[in-house]
Amino acid sequence: MRKVLIRYWRKIQRSKRFALFAKFMMWFIDTEIFNCCMDFFEMNKQRIQRNTKLFADEKSRAVYVNAIRYQCTLKRKYLSCTSRADEKYFDSEIIRFHENEIIMDCGAYTGDTVLLLEKKWSNWGKPDAGLKIICWEPDRFNASKLEKTLSGMTERHEDFSYRIIKKAVWKEKAKLSFDLGADYASRIADGGVQVEADSIDAAADYMGISFIKMDIEGAEPEALERAEKTIKNNHPTLAICIYHTNEQMLGIIEYIHKKYPFYKLYVRHYARAWTETVLYAIDETGIVNE
């Protein structure tokens, strides 16, 4: 639903017919209803400043601050650092792949991330190279489409294999209420259908994971809480969405820096809206220097 609203808002902003309405909305955004976002970031100004000092490049600092400014104002001038959508999760400015990758896709949806990866991974057909994907997708409607996407990739690439975990990613083995059938916005939510959940450490058996992507509609902190053994043993590249809540725009960066000091941190933004802000954590052996 959020992405649908964003799409219509962008159309309204570009249309002369709705110019008056757009002006009204910008005034409305300045009222108390929207001030809670601005108030939160104003109260946490020092945390924001500390976070900007943790990033490995100047672009990350600019992207991060401007993403927060946009969330507070919805002024499009703060989106000037937006990267192309097809760079999301596997940004060529930051990511360098190895010949063998085991990638964990948390929030696999119908396979859109895997299709992006198919275009990015340059080692197809190399001797002794291979790509394996472990996909988490608890929504059975999405999972059935995901199976078709991954099956098609195995037909195109002999060196590709996959596993689908039809569970929610969480901090422990549990049954959770899940908003089923909400397409890309399916998420853990009160009043939904009961689904199985488990932790990354339990599923990964701590070994071999080289890359973890998370876009799980706000459950990222809980998922990271029980990924500690996997991360410490493997130092996988992390691509974590941080835009789902105001607190997560700050707290996920703080958590990863404190827990895993061997990582260098980057931030990129991939939408002309407040969504799709991604934190990258790269072990020093895999970073791209400024």
BATORVEX-870758 format. One record per residue (C-alpha): residue number from 1; x, y, z. Coordinates in steps of 0.5 Angstrom, whole numbers, plus 500, padded with zeros to 3 digits. Each point is the difference from the previous one (the first is absolute). Example, Ala and Ser with C-alpha at 12.3 -4.5 7.8 and 13.67 -1.06 7.14 Angstrom:
BEGIN
<rec num="1" xx="525" yy="491" zz="516"/>
<rec num="2" xx="502" yy="507" zz="498"/>
This chain:
BEGIN
<rec num="1" xx="500" yy="500" zz="500"/>
<rec num="2" xx="506" yy="505" zz="502"/>
<rec num="3" xx="503" yy="499" zz="493"/>
<rec num="4" xx="493" yy="501" zz="496"/>
<rec num="5" xx="499" yy="507" zz="504"/>
<rec num="6" xx="507" yy="502" zz="499"/>
<rec num="7" xx="499" yy="499" zz="492"/>
<rec num="8" xx="494" yy="504" zz="500"/>
<rec num="9" xx="503" yy="505" zz="504"/>
<rec num="10" xx="506" yy="501" zz="495"/>
<rec num="11" xx="494" yy="500" zz="494"/>
<rec num="12" xx="497" yy="506" zz="504"/>
<rec num="13" xx="506" yy="504" zz="501"/>
<rec num="14" xx="502" yy="500" zz="493"/>
<rec num="15" xx="493" yy="501" zz="497"/>
<rec num="16" xx="498" yy="508" zz="499"/>
<rec num="17" xx="492" yy="498" zz="501"/>
<rec num="18" xx="502" yy="498" zz="507"/>
<rec num="19" xx="505" yy="505" zz="502"/>
<rec num="20" xx="495" yy="504" zz="505"/>
<rec num="21" xx="499" yy="493" zz="503"/>
<rec num="22" xx="507" yy="499" zz="501"/>
<rec num="23" xx="501" yy="506" zz="503"/>
<rec num="24" xx="495" yy="499" zz="505"/>
<rec num="25" xx="503" yy="493" zz="502"/>
<rec num="26" xx="507" yy="503" zz="501"/>
<rec num="27" xx="496" yy="505" zz="505"/>
<rec num="28" xx="497" yy="494" zz="503"/>
<rec num="29" xx="506" yy="497" zz="501"/>
<rec num="30" xx="503" yy="506" zz="504"/>
<rec num="31" xx="494" yy="499" zz="505"/>
<rec num="32" xx="500" yy="496" zz="506"/>
<rec num="33" xx="498" yy="493" zz="497"/>
<rec num="34" xx="507" yy="500" zz="496"/>
<rec num="35" xx="504" yy="503" zz="505"/>
<rec num="36" xx="501" yy="494" zz="504"/>
<rec num="37" xx="506" yy="498" zz="495"/>
<rec num="38" xx="503" yy="507" zz="501"/>
<rec num="39" xx="500" yy="500" zz="507"/>
<rec num="40" xx="503" yy="493" zz="501"/>
<rec num="41" xx="506" yy="501" zz="496"/>
<rec num="42" xx="501" yy="507" zz="503"/>
<rec num="43" xx="500" yy="497" zz="507"/>
<rec num="44" xx="505" yy="495" zz="497"/>
<rec num="45" xx="504" yy="505" zz="497"/>
<rec num="46" xx="507" yy="497" zz="503"/>
<rec num="47" xx="498" yy="493" zz="498"/>
<rec num="48" xx="500" yy="502" zz="493"/>
<rec num="49" xx="506" yy="504" zz="501"/>
<rec num="50" xx="504" yy="494" zz="503"/>
<rec num="51" xx="497" yy="495" zz="494"/>
<rec num="52" xx="503" yy="505" zz="495"/>
<rec num="53" xx="507" yy="499" zz="503"/>
<rec num="54" xx="499" yy="493" zz="499"/>
<rec num="55" xx="500" yy="499" zz="492"/>
<rec num="56" xx="505" yy="499" zz="496"/>
<rec num="57" xx="499" yy="505" zz="494"/>
<rec num="58" xx="498" yy="507" zz="500"/>
<rec num="59" xx="494" yy="498" zz="495"/>
<rec num="60" xx="497" yy="495" zz="506"/>
<rec num="61" xx="500" yy="506" zz="504"/>
<rec num="62" xx="496" yy="505" zz="495"/>
<rec num="63" xx="495" yy="494" zz="499"/>
<rec num="64" xx="499" yy="499" zz="507"/>
<rec num="65" xx="499" yy="507" zz="502"/>
<rec num="66" xx="496" yy="502" zz="494"/>
<rec num="67" xx="495" yy="493" zz="501"/>
<rec num="68" xx="499" yy="503" zz="507"/>
<rec num="69" xx="498" yy="507" zz="497"/>
<rec num="70" xx="496" yy="497" zz="495"/>
<rec num="71" xx="496" yy="496" zz="505"/>
<rec num="72" xx="499" yy="506" zz="504"/>
<rec num="73" xx="498" yy="505" zz="494"/>
<rec num="74" xx="498" yy="496" zz="494"/>
<rec num="75" xx="504" yy="505" zz="496"/>
<rec num="76" xx="503" yy="497" zz="494"/>
<rec num="77" xx="506" yy="504" zz="500"/>
<rec num="78" xx="503" yy="495" zz="505"/>
<rec num="79" xx="499" yy="494" zz="495"/>
<rec num="80" xx="506" yy="503" zz="496"/>
<rec num="81" xx="504" yy="494" zz="502"/>
<rec num="82" xx="495" yy="494" zz="499"/>
<rec num="83" xx="504" yy="494" zz="496"/>
<rec num="84" xx="496" yy="496" zz="494"/>
<rec num="85" xx="495" yy="495" zz="503"/>
<rec num="86" xx="504" yy="495" zz="496"/>
<rec num="87" xx="506" yy="501" zz="505"/>
<rec num="88" xx="496" yy="498" zz="506"/>
<rec num="89" xx="503" yy="495" zz="505"/>
<rec num="90" xx="506" yy="499" zz="495"/>
<rec num="91" xx="503" yy="507" zz="498"/>
<rec num="92" xx="506" yy="500" zz="496"/>
<rec num="93" xx="503" yy="505" zz="504"/>
<rec num="94" xx="500" yy="496" zz="506"/>
<rec num="95" xx="499" yy="493" zz="498"/>
<rec num="96" xx="506" yy="495" zz="497"/>
<rec num="97" xx="498" yy="493" zz="499"/>
<rec num="98" xx="504" yy="493" zz="501"/>
<rec num="99" xx="500" yy="495" zz="496"/>
<rec num="100" xx="496" yy="496" zz="505"/>
<rec num="101" xx="494" yy="503" zz="503"/>
<rec num="102" xx="495" yy="497" zz="505"/>
<rec num="103" xx="495" yy="506" zz="501"/>
<rec num="104" xx="494" yy="500" zz="505"/>
<rec num="105" xx="494" yy="504" zz="497"/>
<rec num="106" xx="496" yy="502" zz="506"/>
<rec num="107" xx="493" yy="503" zz="498"/>
<rec num="108" xx="501" yy="496" zz="493"/>
<rec num="109" xx="493" yy="502" zz="497"/>
<rec num="110" xx="499" yy="497" zz="493"/>
<rec num="111" xx="507" yy="500" zz="499"/>
<rec num="112" xx="501" yy="507" zz="498"/>
<rec num="113" xx="507" yy="501" zz="503"/>
<rec num="114" xx="502" yy="494" zz="497"/>
<rec num="115" xx="499" yy="502" zz="493"/>
<rec num="116" xx="504" yy="506" zz="502"/>
<rec num="117" xx="506" yy="496" zz="502"/>
<rec num="118" xx="499" yy="496" zz="494"/>
<rec num="119" xx="502" yy="506" zz="496"/>
<rec num="120" xx="506" yy="502" zz="505"/>
<rec num="121" xx="503" yy="494" zz="501"/>
<rec num="122" xx="506" yy="499" zz="495"/>
<rec num="123" xx="502" yy="493" zz="501"/>
<rec num="124" xx="495" yy="496" zz="497"/>
<rec num="125" xx="503" yy="494" zz="496"/>
<rec num="126" xx="507" yy="501" zz="503"/>
<rec num="127" xx="503" yy="493" zz="502"/>
<rec num="128" xx="499" yy="499" zz="507"/>
<rec num="129" xx="496" yy="506" zz="502"/>
<rec num="130" xx="493" yy="499" zz="502"/>
<rec num="131" xx="494" yy="504" zz="503"/>
<rec num="132" xx="496" yy="498" zz="506"/>
<rec num="133" xx="494" yy="504" zz="502"/>
<rec num="134" xx="496" yy="498" zz="507"/>
<rec num="135" xx="493" yy="504" zz="499"/>
<rec num="136" xx="496" yy="502" zz="506"/>
<rec num="137" xx="493" yy="501" zz="498"/>
<rec num="138" xx="494" yy="498" zz="505"/>
<rec num="139" xx="494" yy="503" zz="496"/>
<rec num="140" xx="498" yy="493" zz="496"/>
<rec num="141" xx="497" yy="505" zz="494"/>
<rec num="142" xx="507" yy="503" zz="499"/>
<rec num="143" xx="504" yy="493" zz="501"/>
<rec num="144" xx="496" yy="497" zz="495"/>
<rec num="145" xx="502" yy="505" zz="495"/>
<rec num="146" xx="507" yy="500" zz="503"/>
<rec num="147" xx="501" yy="493" zz="498"/>
<rec num="148" xx="498" yy="501" zz="493"/>
<rec num="149" xx="506" yy="506" zz="500"/>
<rec num="150" xx="505" yy="496" zz="503"/>
<rec num="151" xx="498" yy="493" zz="496"/>
<rec num="152" xx="501" yy="505" zz="493"/>
<rec num="153" xx="507" yy="502" zz="503"/>
<rec num="154" xx="502" yy="493" zz="500"/>
<rec num="155" xx="498" yy="498" zz="493"/>
<rec num="156" xx="504" yy="506" zz="498"/>
<rec num="157" xx="506" yy="499" zz="504"/>
<rec num="158" xx="503" yy="493" zz="502"/>
<rec num="159" xx="505" yy="503" zz="506"/>
<rec num="160" xx="494" yy="503" zz="503"/>
<rec num="161" xx="496" yy="497" zz="506"/>
<rec num="162" xx="495" yy="502" zz="505"/>
<rec num="163" xx="496" yy="498" zz="507"/>
<rec num="164" xx="493" yy="503" zz="502"/>
<rec num="165" xx="499" yy="501" zz="507"/>
<rec num="166" xx="492" yy="501" zz="501"/>
<rec num="167" xx="501" yy="504" zz="507"/>
<rec num="168" xx="501" yy="507" zz="502"/>
<rec num="169" xx="507" yy="502" zz="502"/>
<rec num="170" xx="500" yy="501" zz="508"/>
<rec num="171" xx="504" yy="500" zz="506"/>
<rec num="172" xx="497" yy="493" zz="502"/>
<rec num="173" xx="496" yy="494" zz="498"/>
<rec num="174" xx="493" yy="502" zz="501"/>
<rec num="175" xx="493" yy="501" zz="497"/>
<rec num="176" xx="499" yy="507" zz="498"/>
<rec num="177" xx="493" yy="504" zz="497"/>
<rec num="178" xx="502" yy="502" zz="493"/>
<rec num="179" xx="496" yy="505" zz="495"/>
<rec num="180" xx="499" yy="494" zz="495"/>
<rec num="181" xx="499" yy="502" zz="493"/>
<rec num="182" xx="502" yy="507" zz="500"/>
<rec num="183" xx="505" yy="500" zz="494"/>
<rec num="184" xx="506" yy="503" zz="501"/>
<rec num="185" xx="498" yy="503" zz="507"/>
<rec num="186" xx="499" yy="493" zz="503"/>
<rec num="187" xx="502" yy="501" zz="507"/>
<rec num="188" xx="500" yy="498" zz="508"/>
<rec num="189" xx="494" yy="503" zz="502"/>
<rec num="190" xx="494" yy="499" zz="505"/>
<rec num="191" xx="494" yy="497" zz="498"/>
<rec num="192" xx="503" yy="496" zz="494"/>
<rec num="193" xx="501" yy="493" zz="499"/>
<rec num="194" xx="505" yy="495" zz="504"/>
<rec num="195" xx="506" yy="499" zz="496"/>
<rec num="196" xx="506" yy="496" zz="503"/>
<rec num="197" xx="506" yy="504" zz="501"/>
<rec num="198" xx="508" yy="499" zz="502"/>
<rec num="199" xx="507" yy="503" zz="500"/>
<rec num="200" xx="505" yy="501" zz="495"/>
<rec num="201" xx="505" yy="496" zz="505"/>
<rec num="202" xx="495" yy="494" zz="500"/>
<rec num="203" xx="499" yy="500" zz="493"/>
<rec num="204" xx="507" yy="501" zz="497"/>
<rec num="205" xx="504" yy="496" zz="505"/>
<rec num="206" xx="505" yy="506" zz="501"/>
<rec num="207" xx="504" yy="497" zz="494"/>
<rec num="208" xx="501" yy="503" zz="493"/>
<rec num="209" xx="496" yy="506" zz="499"/>
<rec num="210" xx="503" yy="505" zz="496"/>
<rec num="211" xx="495" yy="505" zz="499"/>
<rec num="212" xx="493" yy="502" zz="504"/>
<rec num="213" xx="495" yy="505" zz="498"/>
<rec num="214" xx="494" yy="502" zz="504"/>
<rec num="215" xx="494" yy="503" zz="498"/>
<rec num="216" xx="495" yy="498" zz="505"/>
<rec num="217" xx="495" yy="505" zz="501"/>
<rec num="218" xx="503" yy="503" zz="507"/>
<rec num="219" xx="502" yy="493" zz="503"/>
<rec num="220" xx="507" yy="501" zz="498"/>
<rec num="221" xx="503" yy="501" zz="508"/>
<rec num="222" xx="497" yy="494" zz="502"/>
<rec num="223" xx="503" yy="496" zz="494"/>
<rec num="224" xx="506" yy="503" zz="501"/>
<rec num="225" xx="500" yy="498" zz="508"/>
<rec num="226" xx="501" yy="493" zz="498"/>
<rec num="227" xx="504" yy="500" zz="494"/>
<rec num="228" xx="506" yy="501" zz="505"/>
<rec num="229" xx="504" yy="494" zz="499"/>
<rec num="230" xx="499" yy="500" zz="492"/>
<rec num="231" xx="503" yy="507" zz="500"/>
<rec num="232" xx="506" yy="499" zz="505"/>
<rec num="233" xx="502" yy="493" zz="496"/>
<rec num="234" xx="499" yy="502" zz="493"/>
<rec num="235" xx="500" yy="508" zz="500"/>
<rec num="236" xx="495" yy="500" zz="494"/>
<rec num="237" xx="499" yy="506" zz="496"/>
<rec num="238" xx="493" yy="504" zz="503"/>
<rec num="239" xx="495" yy="503" zz="496"/>
<rec num="240" xx="495" yy="503" zz="506"/>
<rec num="241" xx="494" yy="504" zz="498"/>
<rec num="242" xx="499" yy="505" zz="506"/>
<rec num="243" xx="495" yy="505" zz="498"/>
<rec num="244" xx="494" yy="496" zz="503"/>
<rec num="245" xx="499" yy="504" zz="506"/>
<rec num="246" xx="504" yy="507" zz="503"/>
<rec num="247" xx="503" yy="496" zz="505"/>
<rec num="248" xx="503" yy="495" zz="495"/>
<rec num="249" xx="503" yy="505" zz="496"/>
<rec num="250" xx="505" yy="501" zz="506"/>
<rec num="251" xx="500" yy="494" zz="504"/>
<rec num="252" xx="502" yy="495" zz="495"/>
<rec num="253" xx="506" yy="504" zz="498"/>
<rec num="254" xx="502" yy="500" zz="508"/>
<rec num="255" xx="499" yy="493" zz="501"/>
<rec num="256" xx="504" yy="497" zz="494"/>
<rec num="257" xx="506" yy="505" zz="502"/>
<rec num="258" xx="500" yy="498" zz="507"/>
<rec num="259" xx="499" yy="493" zz="499"/>
<rec num="260" xx="504" yy="499" zz="494"/>
<rec num="261" xx="506" yy="505" zz="500"/>
<rec num="262" xx="503" yy="496" zz="494"/>
<rec num="263" xx="495" yy="503" zz="495"/>
<rec num="264" xx="501" yy="506" zz="496"/>
<rec num="265" xx="493" yy="504" zz="499"/>
<rec num="266" xx="497" yy="503" zz="494"/>
<rec num="267" xx="493" yy="503" zz="499"/>
<rec num="268" xx="496" yy="500" zz="493"/>
<rec num="269" xx="493" yy="503" zz="498"/>
<rec num="270" xx="496" yy="497" zz="494"/>
<rec num="271" xx="493" yy="503" zz="500"/>
<rec num="272" xx="497" yy="507" zz="498"/>
<rec num="273" xx="497" yy="499" zz="507"/>
<rec num="274" xx="501" yy="499" zz="507"/>
<rec num="275" xx="501" yy="492" zz="499"/>
<rec num="276" xx="506" yy="496" zz="498"/>
<rec num="277" xx="506" yy="502" zz="504"/>
<rec num="278" xx="505" yy="495" zz="501"/>
<rec num="279" xx="505" yy="499" zz="505"/>
<rec num="280" xx="506" yy="496" zz="497"/>
<rec num="281" xx="505" yy="497" zz="505"/>
<rec num="282" xx="507" yy="497" zz="496"/>
<rec num="283" xx="505" yy="497" zz="503"/>
<rec num="284" xx="507" yy="503" zz="499"/>
<rec num="285" xx="502" yy="495" zz="495"/>
<rec num="286" xx="494" yy="501" zz="495"/>
<rec num="287" xx="500" yy="508" zz="501"/>
<rec num="288" xx="500" yy="505" zz="494"/>
<rec num="289" xx="505" yy="505" zz="502"/>
<rec num="290" xx="498" yy="508" zz="499"/>
